[in-house]
């Protein structure tokens, strides 16, 4: 599959879509929509585009969902700039992404271990339990994030070809399994995945909202079987799906125009 992905990626890059006006912005908006939709956002993809481009809200839909979209896009723009600077990963960098993701929808939480604010990018001080799974004790989070940053920084400058995509999948998987924040972990994990892509000027990765169940299963199966190749394969499949769709759209718009009447 990775050979096919490399071939399709080369074909995609040869289309030189970055020369199309605001193409990257369009991709970012679409990825933001899919990412927030996975988390339950009610806006449509068109709603999302209009909100980001025109600052016009969708009638009758929750304010919180609009804020989620705006915050996610701001965080995407932030990692895009940091990727141009070739910034290394640090706990502070990750906290900044988390703070941007949760800027207007985060909350202050009191626990027996102290208080934390997801809108400020604070690491959680509480146990997290999601879908029959417990995540690491909050006291271990700072050390685990330090180790993740060190591991990724050691690899990020040395990967090539399909190893880039595998590294993107790896950071996503490990970040999600640490679950350092009280909220916003999924969105932040998907942004970190695309940070690897942006760092290497590779096509962005979209996890399609209609594949949410496969996405969760891939995360769970990777853990239960202790095999990173499971999640890597899922991400590669999502990337193939995305690139093939984009190539097909490009071919359609470049056919000779024909009136239908």
matplotlib code that plots the C-alpha trace (Angstrom):
import matplotlib.pyplot as plt

x = [0.0, 2.8, 4.1, 0.7, 0.6, 4.0, 2.8, -0.5, 1.3, 3.7, 0.8, -0.9, 2.2, 2.7, -0.7, 0.9, -2.4, -0.6, -0.7, -4.5, -5.8, -6.2, -6.0, -4.2, -6.7, -9.5, -7.9, -7.4, -11.1, -12.2, -9.9, -11.1, -14.7, -14.0, -12.0, -14.7, -17.5, -15.8, -16.2, -19.9, -20.0, -23.3, -22.1, -22.0, -18.9, -20.5, -21.3, -17.7, -16.4, -18.7, -17.9, -14.1, -14.1, -17.0, -17.4, -21.1, -22.8, -25.2, -28.7, -30.1, -26.8, -25.1, -22.6, -20.2, -20.0, -19.1, -16.4, -15.0, -14.5, -12.9, -10.6, -9.5, -8.7, -6.7, -4.7, -4.2, -2.8, -0.5, 1.1, 1.4, 3.6, 5.6, 6.2, 7.8, 10.1, 11.0, 10.1, 10.9, 8.2, 8.2, 5.5, 5.0, 4.4, 1.8, 0.1, -0.1, -1.9, -4.2, -5.0, -5.8, -8.1, -10.0, -9.6, -13.3, -14.9, -12.5, -13.3, -11.8, -11.8, -11.2, -9.9, -8.4, -4.9, -5.5, -7.1, -6.6, -8.0, -8.3, -8.7, -5.1, -3.6, -3.1, -2.4, -5.2, -5.1, -7.8, -8.3, -9.8, -12.0, -13.3, -15.2, -14.1, -10.5, -8.5, -5.7, -2.4, -2.5, -2.4, 0.9, 2.6, 1.4, 4.3, 6.9, 5.1, 4.8, 8.5, 9.3, 7.0, 8.6, 12.1, 11.3, 9.6, 12.4, 15.0, 13.1, 11.5, 14.6, 15.6, 12.4, 11.8, 9.0, 6.4, 8.4, 7.0, 3.4, 4.3, 5.8, 2.6, 0.5, 2.8, 2.6, -1.1, -1.5, 0.9, -0.5, -4.1, -3.0, -1.4, -4.6, -2.9, -5.8, -9.2, -10.7, -9.6, -7.2, -8.6, -8.4, -4.9, -3.7, -4.9, -3.2, 0.1, -0.2, -0.5, 2.3, 4.6, 3.2, 3.6, 7.1, 8.1, 5.9, 3.8, 0.1, -2.2, -3.9, -7.7, -9.5, -13.0, -15.9, -17.7, -14.8, -15.0, -15.8, -12.8, -10.7, -11.6, -11.2, -7.8, -6.7, -8.1, -6.8, -3.3, -3.3, -4.7, -2.4, 0.6, 1.2, 1.7, 1.3, -2.4, -2.9, -0.2, -2.2, -5.4, -3.8, -2.2, -5.7, -7.2, -4.4, -4.9, -8.7, -8.0, -5.4, -7.5, -10.5, -8.5, -6.9, -10.3, -11.7, -8.8, -9.3, -13.0, -12.5, -9.8, -12.0, -13.3, -16.3, -19.6, -23.0, -25.7, -28.5]
y = [0.0, 2.4, 2.1, 3.1, 5.9, 7.2, 7.0, 8.9, 11.5, 12.2, 12.5, 14.9, 17.0, 17.2, 18.9, 21.9, 22.7, 25.1, 27.5, 27.4, 30.4, 29.6, 25.8, 25.1, 27.3, 25.3, 22.0, 23.4, 24.4, 21.0, 19.2, 21.5, 20.6, 16.8, 17.1, 19.0, 16.9, 13.8, 15.6, 16.2, 19.7, 20.4, 22.8, 21.6, 21.9, 24.9, 26.4, 26.0, 27.6, 30.6, 31.0, 31.1, 33.1, 35.5, 35.4, 34.6, 32.2, 29.4, 30.1, 28.0, 26.2, 26.4, 29.2, 26.6, 24.8, 28.0, 28.8, 25.3, 25.8, 29.2, 28.0, 24.9, 27.0, 29.5, 26.6, 25.2, 28.5, 28.6, 25.2, 26.1, 29.1, 27.1, 24.4, 27.1, 27.9, 24.2, 24.5, 21.5, 20.0, 21.1, 20.7, 24.5, 24.2, 21.4, 23.4, 26.4, 24.3, 22.9, 26.4, 27.6, 24.6, 25.3, 29.1, 29.9, 26.5, 25.4, 25.4, 25.8, 22.6, 22.1, 18.7, 17.3, 17.7, 21.3, 23.4, 23.4, 25.4, 23.7, 27.2, 27.9, 24.7, 23.3, 19.6, 17.7, 17.1, 14.4, 10.9, 10.5, 7.6, 7.3, 4.4, 1.7, 3.0, 4.7, 7.0, 7.5, 9.0, 12.8, 12.8, 10.9, 13.3, 15.9, 13.1, 11.3, 14.4, 15.2, 11.7, 12.1, 15.4, 14.0, 10.9, 12.9, 15.6, 12.8, 11.4, 14.4, 15.6, 12.1, 10.7, 10.4, 9.3, 7.0, 7.3, 10.8, 9.6, 6.9, 9.5, 11.6, 8.5, 7.7, 11.2, 11.1, 7.6, 8.3, 11.7, 10.4, 7.6, 10.1, 12.3, 15.2, 17.6, 17.6, 18.2, 18.8, 15.9, 14.5, 17.9, 18.6, 15.1, 15.5, 18.9, 17.4, 14.8, 17.5, 19.4, 16.6, 16.9, 20.7, 20.4, 18.2, 20.1, 16.9, 16.8, 17.4, 14.4, 14.3, 11.8, 11.6, 12.0, 9.1, 6.8, 7.8, 4.2, 2.8, 5.5, 4.6, 0.9, 1.5, 3.3, 0.6, -2.3, -0.7, -0.7, -4.1, -5.8, -3.5, -3.0, 0.6, -0.7, -1.0, 2.7, 3.6, 1.6, 3.4, 6.8, 5.7, 4.5, 7.9, 9.7, 7.6, 8.3, 12.1, 12.3, 10.3, 12.5, 15.7, 14.3, 13.3, 16.8, 18.4, 16.2, 17.1, 20.9, 20.7, 18.8, 20.9, 22.9, 21.8, 23.4, 21.0, 22.7]
z = [0.0, 0.8, -2.8, -4.1, -1.6, -2.8, -6.4, -5.7, -3.6, -6.4, -8.8, -6.4, -5.9, -9.7, -10.0, -8.2, -6.5, -4.2, -7.1, -7.1, -5.1, -1.4, -2.1, 1.2, 3.1, 1.5, 2.6, 6.1, 6.4, 5.2, 7.6, 10.5, 9.6, 9.6, 12.8, 14.7, 13.2, 14.7, 18.1, 17.5, 15.9, 14.2, 11.5, 7.9, 5.7, 3.9, 7.3, 8.3, 5.2, 5.4, 9.1, 8.6, 5.3, 6.0, 9.8, 9.2, 11.7, 10.8, 11.9, 14.7, 15.5, 18.9, 19.6, 21.1, 17.8, 16.0, 18.6, 18.3, 14.5, 14.9, 17.6, 15.7, 12.5, 14.6, 16.0, 12.5, 11.3, 14.4, 13.6, 10.0, 11.0, 13.5, 10.8, 8.5, 11.4, 11.8, 15.5, 17.6, 19.9, 23.5, 26.2, 26.0, 22.2, 22.8, 25.6, 23.2, 20.6, 23.2, 24.5, 21.0, 20.4, 23.6, 23.8, 23.8, 24.8, 27.6, 31.3, 34.7, 36.8, 40.5, 41.7, 44.9, 43.2, 42.2, 39.5, 35.7, 32.8, 29.4, 27.8, 29.0, 27.8, 31.3, 31.6, 33.4, 37.1, 37.0, 35.9, 32.4, 31.4, 27.8, 26.3, 28.8, 28.7, 31.5, 30.4, 32.4, 35.9, 35.6, 37.7, 34.8, 32.1, 32.2, 32.0, 29.2, 27.1, 27.7, 26.4, 23.4, 22.4, 22.8, 20.7, 17.9, 17.8, 17.4, 14.4, 12.7, 10.8, 9.6, 8.1, 4.3, 2.0, 3.7, 7.0, 7.3, 7.3, 9.7, 12.1, 11.7, 12.7, 15.6, 17.2, 16.9, 18.4, 21.4, 22.1, 22.2, 24.5, 26.9, 26.7, 28.5, 28.5, 30.1, 26.7, 23.1, 22.9, 19.6, 17.8, 19.2, 18.2, 14.7, 14.5, 15.7, 13.0, 10.4, 12.0, 10.9, 7.3, 7.3, 8.6, 5.6, 3.1, 2.6, 1.8, 4.8, 6.3, 6.6, 8.8, 7.3, 9.7, 8.0, 9.0, 12.7, 13.7, 11.8, 13.3, 16.9, 16.1, 14.7, 17.8, 20.1, 18.0, 17.9, 21.7, 22.2, 19.7, 20.6, 16.9, 15.5, 12.0, 12.5, 13.0, 10.5, 7.9, 8.8, 8.3, 5.0, 3.8, 4.8, 3.0, -0.2, 0.0, 0.3, -2.4, -4.9, -4.3, -4.8, -8.0, -9.4, -8.6, -10.4, -13.5, -13.6, -13.4, -16.2, -18.7, -21.6, -20.4, -22.0, -21.8, -20.6, -22.5]

ax = plt.figure().add_subplot(projection="3d")
ax.plot(x, y, z, "-o")
ax.set_aspect("equal")
plt.show()
